[in-house]
Structures are given as structure tokens and as C-alpha cells.
């Protein structure tokens, strides 16, 4: 008895997911990861190949096809991504009091600010939504084009603007970078230690942005950037004018 259409679709989707997760899989690896026989996997892969969802490379391995890329781009279109990022941007402003941005790579080799939430301070970064910024010498550019450091965020002082510190982290579902979250702060208002605290918050929000589960607001409350806390450990209680260091 032929398998039901529902079962066929289920197996095809599991197989497609295995190929997308692996990036490049032989028939043997694809069938093993999907829990299918080689003959069943080959039949389904041929159908997926005919419809553009997978393709074969010169070595004969299966890779995600153009149709997957197209659908992914539609699913993560500017409007959808902005909607998904709203809560993260709001949380970052609530925790830091500083302006928060969502950025994506642009077709001209730069990056563009898609969305922003203004900070709550009287002196704050004004909206740059729709503006392109270079990938070189900026925090956003660093996380969009390079492997992030172990802490998964980058701090850049005096990047696009003098006397402004930017802290960015990559949004990378499945290990593929699609966007960046960032916080922009007047440099006089943030120390090196505070920048790293903010960086941890930005990295946490970026890591959870495209996950099914939401990230709760930090129990520790907002990061105080108004001045050193006398009760804080020595490495936190540093002068506000202290340099954050050389741009990353």
C-alpha cells in the first residue's frame, strides 16, 4: 500500500531540514539523518531537486536549493524581521535607557538600519532608520561580516560618529548571520565595563530573536549608565570617561 500523502510530505520536510542543517550531505548521510532508507531518501531528494528545494554539487552531495533561499528571504523580509525584533528592541531600551537598532546587510555592500527604538535619556542617538552605514570600522559591520568573538558581541568606539560607542551582536539562526542588534551610546556616558554588560544583554537578545521561545527580562534590572556604583566590584566602578579601547 502506497504511503499516504501526509506521510510523504512529512518525510520530505524532515529530509529537507536535514539537508539545510547539514549544508551539504551525501545520500547516505541524508538518509541516515532523516531516518529513511536510501531508496526512499533518493526518491524524495529527486523530487525536491526537481522543484528547486535542493541541488546537487559537482561531488554529488545535496545542498539547499535556490527555492529554499527565496522562501527564507521572504520569511525574513524587512517587515517580518522588524515585527519579530520589536520586543527585543523595547527590552534593550528598557534595560539600558539607550537607543537600540536592528540592521541588515544591504545590496550595495553596506548595512542599513531597519528599525530603531529611541533611548529614554534627554541626550540620545537620533533615529537613523533607512540610513546605510559602512561595514568597515563599525560594530554592526563587524558582526555582519566576521565571526563574532567568544562573547558574541563587538564594541566599537568612534566608528561612524565621533564620541559615540556602538555595541552590536549578530542574529544568526542556524549559524547564518541575517541581521544585527545594536545599542548606540554617547561615549561619555559608558565605561568599558558597562559596555561589556550592555554587550551581554545585546548578545542575549540577538541569540533569542528568531527562536520560538521568548527571553525573559533580566532579573537584575536595568544597567545603570549614569555613573559608577559605589557598591559594585572594582572593575565596574570605573570613571565614565575611561576609554573603551581600540575599535574592533
C-alpha positions in Angstrom: 0.0 0.0 0.0 1.4 3.4 -1.0 2.2 5.7 1.8 -0.2 8.5 2.5 0.4 11.9 1.1 0.7 13.3 4.6 3.5 10.8 5.4 5.2 11.6 2.2 5.2 15.4 2.9 6.4 14.7 6.5 9.3 12.7 5.3 10.2 15.2 2.6 10.2 18.0 5.1 12.4 16.1 7.5 14.8 15.3 4.7 14.9 18.9 3.5 15.6 20.0 7.1 18.5 17.6 7.3 20.0 19.0 4.1 19.5 22.6 5.3 21.0 21.8 8.7 24.0 20.0 7.2 24.6 22.4 4.4 26.0 19.6 2.2 25.1 15.9 2.6 25.7 12.7 0.7 22.8 10.5 0.0 23.9 8.1 2.8 24.2 10.9 5.4 20.9 12.5 4.4 19.0 9.2 4.6 20.7 8.4 8.0 19.9 11.9 9.5 16.3 11.7 8.3 15.8 8.1 9.4 14.9 6.9 5.9 16.1 4.1 3.7 18.5 5.2 0.9 15.9 4.4 -1.8 13.2 6.5 -0.1 15.6 9.3 0.5 16.8 9.3 -3.1 13.2 9.4 -4.4 12.3 12.3 -2.2 15.5 14.2 -2.9 14.9 13.9 -6.7 11.5 15.4 -6.2 13.0 18.2 -4.1 15.7 18.7 -6.7 13.1 19.0 -9.5 11.2 21.6 -7.6 14.3 23.7 -6.7 14.4 23.0 -3.0 17.7 21.1 -3.2 20.5 20.9 -5.7 23.5 18.7 -6.3 27.0 20.0 -6.2 29.7 18.7 -8.5 30.7 16.0 -6.0 27.1 14.6 -6.0 26.2 15.8 -2.5 22.9 17.5 -1.8 22.7 21.2 -0.8 19.8 23.7 -0.1 18.4 24.9 -3.4 17.5 28.4 -4.6 13.9 27.9 -3.7 14.8 27.5 0.0 16.9 30.7 -0.2 14.0 32.6 -1.8 11.5 31.4 0.8 13.9 32.2 3.6 14.3 35.7 2.3 10.6 36.1 2.1 10.1 34.8 5.6 12.7 37.1 6.9 11.7 40.1 4.8 12.3 43.5 6.3 8.7 43.8 7.5 8.6 40.4 9.2 12.0 40.8 10.8 11.1 44.3 12.1 8.0 42.8 13.7 9.9 40.0 15.3 12.5 42.4 16.7 10.1 44.8 18.3 10.1 43.2 21.8 13.9 42.8 21.8 14.4 46.5 20.9 12.0 47.5 23.6 13.7 45.4 26.2 17.1 46.8 25.3 15.9 50.3 25.7 14.2 49.4 29.0 17.4 47.7 30.3 19.9 50.3 29.2 18.0 53.6 28.5 19.9 53.8 25.2 18.8 53.8 21.6 18.6 50.3 20.1 18.7 49.3 16.4 18.1 46.4 14.0 20.3 46.3 10.9 20.7 44.1 7.9 23.2 43.8 5.1 22.3 45.9 2.0 22.7 45.1 -1.6 25.4 47.8 -2.1 27.9 46.1 0.3 26.9 48.2 3.3 24.3 47.8 6.0 21.1 49.5 6.6 19.2 50.4 9.8 15.7 48.7 9.5 14.2 49.7 12.9 15.0 51.6 16.0 13.7 52.4 19.5 14.9 55.7 20.9 16.5 55.8 24.3 15.0 57.5 27.3 17.8 60.0 28.0 17.4 63.6 27.0 20.7 63.2 25.2 20.3 60.2 22.9 21.1 58.9 19.4 18.5 60.2 16.9 16.8 57.8 14.5 18.9 56.6 11.5 16.3 54.2 10.2 16.8 53.8 6.5 20.3 55.1 6.5 23.2 53.0 5.2 26.4 52.6 7.1 29.7 51.0 6.1 30.6 47.5 7.1 34.2 48.5 7.7 35.0 50.2 11.1 31.6 49.7 12.6 30.2 47.4 15.2 27.3 46.4 13.0 29.6 45.7 10.1 31.9 43.7 12.2 29.2 41.2 13.4 27.6 41.0 9.9 30.8 40.2 8.1 33.0 38.4 10.6 32.9 35.5 13.1 31.8 37.0 16.4 34.2 36.8 19.3 33.5 34.2 22.1 31.3 36.7 24.0 29.3 37.1 20.7 29.3 40.9 20.7 31.5 43.7 19.4 32.2 47.1 20.9 33.4 50.0 18.6 34.1 53.5 19.8 34.2 56.4 17.3 33.0 54.2 14.4 30.5 56.1 12.2 30.4 59.1 14.6 32.9 60.6 16.9 32.2 60.3 20.6 29.7 57.5 20.0 30.1 53.9 21.2 28.2 51.2 19.4 27.7 47.7 20.8 26.4 45.0 18.3 25.6 41.3 18.2 24.7 39.0 15.3 21.3 37.5 14.7 22.3 34.1 13.3 19.6 31.4 13.2 21.2 28.1 12.2 24.6 29.7 12.2 23.9 32.0 9.2 24.0 35.7 10.0 21.0 37.6 8.8 20.9 40.8 10.9 22.4 42.6 13.8 21.0 44.1 17.0 22.9 47.1 18.4 22.8 49.7 21.1 24.3 53.2 20.5 25.5 55.3 23.4 27.3 58.7 23.8 30.8 57.6 24.8 31.0 59.9 27.8 28.1 58.0 29.4 29.5 54.5 29.3 32.7 52.9 30.7 34.4 49.8 29.3 33.0 47.6 32.0 29.5 48.9 31.4 29.9 48.4 27.6 30.6 44.8 28.2 27.5 44.5 30.4 25.4 46.0 27.7 27.1 43.7 25.1 26.0 40.7 27.1 22.4 42.0 27.0 22.5 42.7 23.3 24.0 39.2 22.6 21.3 37.5 24.6 18.5 39.3 22.8 20.1 38.6 19.4 20.6 35.0 20.2 16.9 34.5 21.0 15.4 36.8 18.4 14.4 34.0 15.9 13.8 31.3 18.4 10.4 30.0 19.2 10.8 30.8 22.9 11.0 34.3 24.3 13.7 35.6 26.5 12.6 37.0 29.9 13.7 40.4 31.0 16.9 40.3 33.1 16.1 39.8 36.8 18.9 42.1 37.7 17.1 45.1 36.2 18.4 48.0 34.0 22.1 48.6 33.5 22.9 51.9 35.2 24.9 54.1 32.8 24.6 57.3 34.8 27.7 56.7 36.9 29.7 54.2 38.8 28.0 52.3 41.6 30.0 52.5 44.8 28.8 49.1 45.8 29.9 47.5 42.5 33.0 45.4 42.2 36.2 47.4 41.4 36.2 46.5 37.7 32.7 48.0 37.3 33.2 51.2 39.3 35.5 53.0 36.8 35.3 56.6 35.5 32.7 57.3 32.8 35.3 58.9 30.6 37.5 55.8 30.6 38.3 54.7 27.0 36.6 51.6 25.8 39.7 50.9 23.8 40.5 50.5 20.1 37.7 49.7 17.7 37.2 46.0 17.0 
